[in-house]
Amino acid sequence: MKLGRIARSALKALSYPDLNIKKNYKSYRQIIRLTHVHFLRPFYTIWDHKVDGGDHEIPVRIFSPKKEGEYPILLFFHGGGWVTGDIDSYNKVCANLAKHTGHMVVSVDYRLAPEHKFPAGLEDCYRVAREIFLDNGLLNVHSRDITLIGDSAGGNLAAALSLLAKQRGEFMPERQILIYPATYFDHSEQSPFDSVRENGTGYLLTSKRINDYLDLYKNSDDDLQNPCFAPLLAPDLSGQPKTLIITAELDPLRDEGEAYGRRLKQAGVPVKVHRIPEALHGFFSLPPTFPQVKRCYQLINDFLEEVAQRGKEQDAPQGE
């Protein structure tokens, strides 16, 4: 399916020079920072917070809708292949999330590879989640009103965090939103997924770049078989949160995200999977006026409203 001229031009603007990520990841980070400068503070309620990470602090940025009040939380993990991206480069995305969902968005600035390899970034995300889930008074939000959400590598981290939470038993998210998540470890020609071969070249995210990101993220080849590295490998997905998975038609990660949804369904987890037509990897960073992004927000809000309504019905006294 062909993209429209305007959509193609906008999506091309999200791409960057085809640098060798392994050798030039620091330069790539700078490019992203320079091309994602947005001055939001005069228009949104934003404040920064730090979470104790043991031997380091984990910065988080909190975006609240304009009107005063108590809001449910979207705990957000940014994309960037676990190597690039930060809370500054995702200011626009998170501000739009707060505005268009009516939720408070908590964006996590987890440590990046290759300086901090797997599972460092995941552990940062877990520590932030643990603080928010176990201390309802911190942001005046009950744990049942917290939703995990992430795009690409951030979708991987959200799914992995839910697996880790079940394993450790300290808290358990009730819902998660995974936007074109990375869930598998092989993006070579031997991949079991057709989308890697169909969409692995010529688009914003190539299969080679995904493999480079994975090489920078992993500590050893043993990590490739770890479900917290590649959630699709989890032997048991029962008890995972209610899940919304959104994939992009022209994305090499499309099929593995949808396969994760099928695995969740087989395990008895309530899950919805939607493929956005004519969309490339990274489309969620476009303005909400674009049709693909607008559709994405419709799906997110429908999912959030449905689970919120279900929670109210469960909480209602019998006989009402």
The 8 nearest C-alpha neighbors of each residue, nearest first, counted from 0:
[[1, 277, 2, 276, 249, 248, 3, 278],
 [2, 0, 3, 277, 7, 4, 276, 278],
 [1, 3, 277, 7, 6, 4, 0, 278],
 [2, 4, 6, 5, 7, 1, 277, 8],
 [3, 5, 7, 6, 8, 2, 9, 1],
 [6, 4, 8, 7, 3, 9, 2, 10],
 [7, 5, 9, 3, 8, 4, 10, 2],
 [6, 8, 4, 10, 5, 9, 2, 3],
 [9, 7, 11, 5, 6, 10, 4, 12],
 [10, 8, 6, 12, 11, 7, 5, 13],
 [9, 11, 7, 12, 13, 8, 6, 282],
 [12, 10, 8, 13, 14, 9, 7, 203],
 [11, 13, 9, 10, 14, 8, 15, 7],
 [12, 14, 10, 11, 15, 9, 281, 203],
 [15, 13, 11, 12, 203, 16, 10, 204],
 [14, 16, 17, 13, 30, 12, 18, 31],
 [15, 17, 18, 14, 27, 30, 19, 203],
 [18, 16, 15, 19, 20, 14, 208, 27],
 [19, 17, 16, 20, 23, 27, 15, 24],
 [18, 20, 22, 21, 23, 17, 24, 208],
 [21, 19, 24, 23, 22, 18, 211, 208],
 [20, 22, 19, 23, 24, 211, 215, 212],
 [23, 21, 20, 19, 24, 18, 25, 26],
 [22, 24, 20, 26, 25, 19, 21, 27],
 [23, 25, 20, 27, 26, 21, 22, 28],
 [26, 24, 28, 27, 23, 29, 83, 22],
 [27, 25, 29, 23, 28, 24, 30, 18],
 [26, 28, 24, 30, 25, 29, 23, 31],
 [27, 29, 25, 31, 83, 26, 30, 24],
 [30, 28, 32, 26, 27, 31, 33, 25],
 [31, 29, 27, 33, 28, 32, 34, 26],
 [30, 32, 28, 34, 29, 33, 35, 27],
 [31, 33, 29, 35, 30, 34, 88, 28],
 [34, 32, 30, 31, 35, 36, 29, 88],
 [33, 35, 31, 32, 36, 30, 88, 29],
 [34, 36, 88, 32, 33, 31, 37, 89],
 [37, 35, 34, 33, 32, 88, 38, 87],
 [38, 36, 39, 35, 91, 90, 88, 87],
 [39, 37, 40, 36, 41, 42, 90, 91],
 [38, 40, 42, 41, 37, 43, 90, 91],
 [39, 41, 43, 42, 38, 45, 44, 46],
 [42, 40, 39, 43, 38, 44, 45, 65],
 [43, 41, 40, 39, 44, 65, 38, 45],
 [44, 42, 40, 45, 41, 39, 65, 64],
 [43, 45, 63, 62, 65, 64, 40, 46],
 [46, 44, 62, 61, 43, 63, 40, 60],
 [45, 47, 61, 60, 48, 44, 62, 59],
 [48, 46, 60, 59, 61, 45, 49, 58],
 [47, 49, 59, 58, 60, 50, 46, 61],
 [50, 48, 58, 57, 59, 56, 51, 47],
 [49, 51, 57, 56, 52, 127, 58, 48],
 [52, 50, 56, 53, 57, 49, 55, 126],
 [51, 53, 55, 56, 54, 57, 50, 123],
 [54, 52, 55, 51, 56, 50, 57, 126],
 [53, 55, 52, 56, 51, 57, 50, 123],
 [56, 54, 52, 53, 51, 57, 50, 123],
 [55, 57, 51, 52, 50, 49, 58, 54],
 [56, 58, 50, 49, 52, 51, 108, 109],
 [59, 57, 49, 108, 48, 56, 50, 107],
 [58, 60, 107, 48, 106, 108, 47, 49],
 [61, 59, 47, 106, 105, 46, 48, 62],
 [60, 62, 105, 46, 45, 104, 47, 106],
 [63, 61, 45, 104, 103, 44, 94, 97],
 [62, 64, 103, 44, 97, 65, 45, 104],
 [65, 63, 97, 98, 66, 101, 103, 44],
 [66, 64, 44, 43, 63, 67, 98, 42],
 [67, 65, 64, 68, 63, 44, 69, 101],
 [68, 66, 65, 69, 64, 63, 70, 44],
 [67, 69, 70, 66, 64, 65, 63, 139],
 [70, 68, 139, 71, 67, 140, 138, 103],
 [69, 71, 102, 103, 72, 68, 140, 101],
 [72, 70, 144, 102, 103, 145, 140, 73],
 [73, 71, 145, 103, 102, 104, 74, 146],
 [72, 74, 104, 146, 75, 147, 145, 103],
 [73, 75, 147, 105, 148, 104, 146, 72],
 [74, 76, 106, 148, 149, 105, 73, 147],
 [77, 75, 153, 149, 107, 106, 148, 78],
 [78, 76, 153, 149, 150, 75, 84, 79],
 [77, 79, 153, 152, 151, 150, 80, 84],
 [80, 78, 83, 84, 81, 82, 152, 77],
 [79, 81, 152, 82, 212, 78, 83, 209],
 [80, 82, 79, 111, 152, 112, 83, 216],
 [83, 81, 112, 111, 80, 79, 113, 212],
 [84, 82, 79, 28, 81, 80, 85, 111],
 [83, 85, 79, 88, 78, 28, 77, 31],
 [86, 84, 87, 88, 108, 89, 83, 77],
 [85, 87, 89, 108, 88, 90, 106, 107],
 [88, 86, 90, 89, 85, 32, 36, 35],
 [87, 89, 35, 85, 86, 32, 90, 84],
 [90, 88, 86, 92, 87, 91, 93, 85],
 [91, 89, 87, 93, 92, 88, 94, 86],
 [90, 92, 94, 89, 93, 95, 37, 88],
 [93, 91, 95, 89, 94, 90, 284, 96],
 [92, 94, 96, 95, 90, 91, 89, 97],
 [95, 93, 91, 97, 96, 92, 90, 62],
 [94, 96, 98, 92, 93, 97, 99, 91],
 [97, 95, 93, 99, 94, 98, 100, 92],
 [96, 98, 102, 94, 95, 101, 64, 100],
 [99, 97, 95, 96, 64, 101, 100, 94],
 [98, 100, 96, 97, 95, 101, 296, 102],
 [101, 99, 102, 97, 96, 98, 300, 296],
 [100, 102, 97, 98, 99, 64, 103, 70],
 [103, 101, 97, 71, 100, 70, 72, 104],
 [102, 104, 63, 72, 97, 62, 70, 71],
 [105, 103, 73, 62, 61, 72, 97, 74],
 [104, 106, 61, 74, 60, 75, 73, 62],
 [105, 107, 75, 60, 59, 76, 104, 74],
 [108, 106, 59, 109, 76, 75, 58, 105],
 [109, 107, 58, 86, 85, 59, 57, 110],
 [108, 110, 120, 123, 107, 124, 57, 111],
 [111, 109, 120, 115, 119, 108, 112, 123],
 [110, 112, 82, 115, 81, 120, 113, 114],
 [113, 111, 115, 116, 114, 82, 216, 81],
 [112, 114, 215, 115, 116, 216, 111, 82],
 [115, 113, 112, 116, 111, 110, 215, 82],
 [116, 114, 112, 113, 111, 119, 110, 117],
 [115, 117, 112, 216, 113, 119, 218, 217],
 [118, 116, 119, 217, 216, 218, 120, 115],
 [117, 119, 121, 120, 122, 116, 228, 115],
 [120, 118, 117, 122, 121, 115, 116, 123],
 [121, 119, 110, 109, 123, 122, 118, 111],
 [120, 122, 124, 118, 123, 119, 156, 125],
 [121, 123, 125, 119, 124, 120, 118, 126],
 [124, 122, 120, 126, 125, 121, 109, 119],
 [123, 125, 121, 127, 122, 126, 128, 109],
 [124, 126, 122, 128, 123, 127, 129, 160],
 [127, 125, 129, 123, 128, 124, 122, 130],
 [126, 128, 130, 124, 129, 125, 50, 123],
 [129, 127, 125, 131, 126, 130, 132, 124],
 [128, 130, 126, 132, 127, 131, 133, 125],
 [131, 129, 127, 128, 133, 132, 134, 126],
 [130, 132, 128, 134, 129, 133, 127, 135],
 [131, 133, 142, 129, 130, 134, 128, 135],
 [132, 134, 130, 131, 129, 135, 170, 142],
 [135, 133, 136, 131, 137, 132, 130, 138],
 [136, 134, 141, 140, 137, 139, 133, 132],
 [137, 135, 139, 134, 138, 140, 141, 131],
 [136, 138, 135, 134, 139, 131, 140, 130],
 [139, 137, 140, 136, 135, 131, 134, 69],
 [140, 138, 136, 135, 137, 141, 69, 70],
 [139, 141, 135, 138, 71, 142, 144, 136],
 [140, 142, 135, 143, 144, 139, 145, 132],
 [141, 143, 132, 144, 145, 135, 140, 133],
 [142, 144, 141, 145, 173, 172, 146, 140],
 [145, 143, 71, 142, 141, 72, 140, 146],
 [146, 144, 72, 142, 143, 73, 71, 147],
 [145, 147, 73, 174, 175, 74, 72, 148],
 [148, 146, 175, 74, 73, 157, 176, 75],
 [149, 147, 176, 75, 175, 177, 74, 157],
 [150, 148, 154, 153, 76, 75, 177, 77],
 [149, 151, 178, 154, 153, 78, 77, 179],
 [150, 152, 180, 154, 78, 179, 153, 181],
 [153, 151, 78, 155, 80, 154, 181, 81],
 [154, 152, 149, 76, 78, 150, 77, 156],
 [155, 153, 149, 180, 150, 177, 151, 157],
 [154, 156, 152, 181, 153, 158, 180, 157],
 [155, 157, 153, 159, 154, 158, 160, 121],
 [158, 156, 154, 160, 159, 155, 147, 149],
 [157, 159, 161, 155, 160, 156, 154, 162],
 [160, 158, 227, 156, 162, 161, 157, 230],
 [161, 159, 163, 157, 162, 158, 156, 164],
 [160, 162, 164, 158, 159, 163, 165, 157],
 [163, 161, 159, 165, 160, 164, 166, 158],
 [164, 162, 160, 166, 161, 165, 159, 167],
 [165, 163, 161, 167, 166, 162, 171, 168],
 [166, 164, 168, 162, 163, 167, 171, 161],
 [165, 167, 163, 164, 168, 162, 161, 169],
 [168, 166, 164, 165, 169, 163, 170, 162],
 [167, 169, 165, 170, 166, 164, 171, 163],
 [170, 168, 167, 164, 171, 129, 165, 133],
 [171, 169, 168, 164, 132, 172, 129, 133],
 [170, 172, 164, 165, 173, 161, 169, 168],
 [173, 171, 174, 240, 161, 170, 146, 145],
 [172, 174, 240, 241, 143, 171, 146, 175],
 [175, 173, 241, 240, 146, 172, 242, 147],
 [174, 176, 147, 242, 146, 148, 240, 241],
 [177, 175, 148, 243, 242, 244, 147, 178],
 [176, 178, 154, 244, 149, 180, 148, 243],
 [177, 179, 150, 245, 180, 154, 244, 149],
 [180, 178, 246, 151, 245, 150, 256, 177],
 [181, 179, 151, 154, 155, 178, 256, 177],
 [180, 182, 155, 151, 152, 183, 252, 256],
 [181, 183, 229, 230, 231, 155, 255, 180],
 [184, 182, 229, 231, 181, 185, 255, 230],
 [183, 185, 223, 229, 186, 182, 213, 228],
 [186, 184, 190, 187, 183, 210, 189, 191],
 [187, 185, 190, 206, 195, 210, 184, 188],
 [186, 188, 189, 190, 185, 206, 195, 207],
 [187, 189, 190, 196, 186, 195, 191, 185],
 [190, 188, 187, 191, 186, 185, 192, 196],
 [189, 191, 192, 187, 186, 188, 185, 195],
 [192, 190, 189, 193, 185, 195, 188, 186],
 [193, 191, 190, 194, 254, 195, 255, 196],
 [192, 194, 195, 196, 197, 191, 254, 190],
 [193, 195, 251, 197, 196, 198, 192, 254],
 [196, 194, 251, 199, 193, 198, 197, 192],
 [197, 195, 199, 193, 194, 198, 188, 251],
 [196, 198, 194, 195, 199, 193, 251, 200],
 [197, 199, 251, 194, 195, 200, 250, 196],
 [198, 200, 206, 205, 195, 251, 196, 197],
 [201, 199, 205, 198, 202, 206, 204, 197],
 [200, 202, 199, 203, 205, 198, 204, 197],
 [201, 203, 204, 200, 205, 198, 199, 279],
 [204, 202, 14, 205, 280, 201, 279, 11],
 [203, 205, 202, 280, 208, 206, 199, 209],
 [206, 204, 199, 200, 208, 207, 202, 209],
 [205, 207, 199, 209, 208, 186, 210, 195],
 [208, 206, 210, 205, 209, 211, 186, 199],
 [207, 209, 211, 205, 210, 206, 212, 204],
 [210, 208, 206, 212, 211, 207, 213, 205],
 [209, 211, 213, 207, 208, 212, 214, 186],
 [212, 210, 208, 214, 209, 213, 207, 215],
 [213, 211, 209, 215, 210, 80, 214, 216],
 [212, 214, 216, 210, 215, 211, 217, 209],
 [215, 213, 211, 212, 216, 217, 210, 218],
 [214, 216, 113, 212, 213, 217, 112, 211],
 [217, 215, 213, 116, 112, 214, 117, 113],
 [218, 216, 117, 219, 214, 215, 116, 213],
 [217, 219, 116, 117, 222, 216, 220, 221],
 [220, 218, 221, 217, 222, 223, 214, 117],
 [219, 221, 222, 223, 217, 218, 224, 214],
 [220, 222, 219, 223, 224, 225, 218, 217],
 [223, 221, 225, 220, 224, 219, 217, 228],
 [222, 224, 221, 220, 225, 184, 228, 229],
 [225, 223, 222, 221, 226, 229, 232, 228],
 [224, 226, 222, 228, 227, 223, 229, 221],
 [227, 225, 230, 229, 233, 232, 228, 224],
 [226, 228, 159, 225, 230, 229, 162, 163],
 [229, 227, 225, 226, 230, 222, 223, 159],
 [228, 230, 183, 226, 182, 231, 227, 184],
 [231, 229, 226, 182, 232, 233, 227, 159],
 [230, 232, 182, 233, 229, 259, 183, 226],
 [233, 231, 226, 230, 229, 234, 224, 225],
 [232, 234, 226, 230, 235, 231, 236, 229],
 [235, 233, 232, 236, 226, 231, 230, 237],
 [234, 236, 233, 237, 266, 238, 232, 263],
 [237, 235, 266, 263, 239, 238, 233, 234],
 [238, 236, 266, 239, 235, 267, 268, 263],
 [237, 239, 236, 240, 268, 165, 267, 266],
 [238, 240, 237, 236, 268, 161, 241, 162],
 [241, 239, 174, 173, 242, 172, 175, 238],
 [242, 240, 174, 269, 270, 173, 268, 175],
 [243, 241, 270, 175, 174, 176, 240, 271],
 [242, 244, 176, 271, 270, 272, 177, 175],
 [243, 245, 272, 177, 178, 176, 271, 273],
 [246, 244, 178, 273, 179, 274, 272, 177],
 [245, 247, 179, 274, 253, 275, 178, 273],
 [248, 246, 278, 275, 250, 274, 279, 249],
 [247, 249, 276, 278, 250, 277, 275, 274],
 [250, 248, 279, 247, 198, 278, 277, 251],
 [249, 251, 280, 253, 252, 279, 247, 198],
 [252, 250, 195, 194, 198, 199, 253, 206],
 [253, 251, 250, 255, 254, 181, 256, 179],
 [254, 252, 250, 246, 256, 251, 255, 247],
 [253, 255, 257, 256, 194, 252, 192, 258],
 [256, 254, 258, 257, 252, 253, 182, 259],
 [257, 255, 259, 254, 258, 253, 180, 179],
 [256, 258, 260, 254, 259, 255, 253, 261],
 [259, 257, 255, 261, 260, 256, 254, 262],
 [260, 258, 262, 256, 257, 261, 231, 255],
 [259, 261, 257, 263, 258, 262, 264, 272],
 [262, 260, 264, 258, 263, 259, 265, 257],
 [263, 261, 259, 265, 264, 260, 258, 266],
 [264, 262, 266, 260, 268, 261, 265, 236],
 [263, 265, 261, 267, 268, 266, 262, 270],
 [264, 266, 262, 267, 263, 261, 268, 236],
 [267, 265, 237, 263, 264, 236, 268, 262],
 [266, 268, 264, 265, 237, 269, 263, 238],
 [267, 269, 264, 263, 266, 270, 241, 239],
 [270, 268, 241, 264, 242, 267, 271, 263],
 [271, 269, 242, 243, 241, 268, 264, 260],
 [270, 272, 243, 244, 242, 273, 269, 260],
 [273, 271, 244, 245, 243, 260, 257, 270],
 [272, 274, 245, 246, 244, 275, 271, 243],
 [273, 275, 246, 247, 245, 248, 276, 272],
 [274, 276, 247, 278, 248, 246, 273, 291],
 [277, 275, 248, 278, 274, 247, 291, 249],
 [278, 276, 2, 248, 0, 275, 249, 1],
 [279, 277, 247, 276, 248, 275, 249, 282],
 [280, 278, 249, 250, 247, 282, 281, 248],
 [279, 281, 250, 282, 247, 204, 203, 278],
 [282, 280, 283, 284, 279, 13, 203, 10],
 [281, 283, 284, 285, 280, 279, 278, 10],
 [282, 284, 285, 281, 292, 295, 92, 286],
 [285, 283, 282, 92, 281, 286, 91, 13],
 [284, 286, 283, 282, 287, 292, 289, 9],
 [287, 285, 288, 289, 284, 292, 283, 95],
 [288, 286, 292, 293, 289, 285, 95, 290],
 [287, 289, 286, 293, 290, 292, 285, 291],
 [290, 288, 292, 287, 291, 293, 286, 285],
 [291, 289, 293, 292, 294, 288, 287, 295],
 [290, 292, 294, 293, 289, 295, 275, 278],
 [293, 291, 295, 287, 294, 289, 290, 283],
 [292, 294, 290, 296, 287, 295, 291, 289],
 [295, 293, 297, 291, 292, 296, 290, 298],
 [296, 294, 292, 298, 293, 297, 299, 291],
 [295, 297, 299, 293, 298, 294, 300, 292],
 [298, 296, 294, 300, 295, 299, 301, 293],
 [297, 299, 301, 295, 296, 300, 302, 294],
 [300, 298, 296, 302, 297, 301, 303, 295],
 [299, 301, 303, 297, 302, 298, 304, 296],
 [302, 300, 298, 304, 299, 303, 305, 297],
 [301, 303, 299, 305, 300, 304, 298, 306],
 [304, 302, 300, 306, 305, 301, 307, 299],
 [303, 305, 307, 301, 302, 306, 300, 308],
 [306, 304, 302, 308, 307, 303, 301, 309],
 [305, 307, 309, 308, 303, 304, 310, 302],
 [308, 306, 304, 310, 309, 305, 303, 311],
 [309, 307, 311, 305, 310, 306, 304, 312],
 [308, 310, 306, 312, 307, 311, 305, 313],
 [309, 311, 307, 313, 308, 312, 306, 314],
 [312, 310, 314, 308, 313, 309, 315, 307],
 [311, 313, 309, 315, 310, 314, 308, 316],
 [312, 314, 310, 311, 315, 309, 316, 308],
 [315, 313, 311, 312, 310, 316, 309, 317],
 [314, 316, 312, 313, 311, 317, 319, 318],
 [317, 315, 319, 318, 314, 313, 312, 311],
 [318, 316, 319, 315, 314, 313, 312, 311],
 [317, 319, 316, 315, 312, 314, 313, 311],
 [318, 317, 316, 315, 312, 314, 313, 311]]
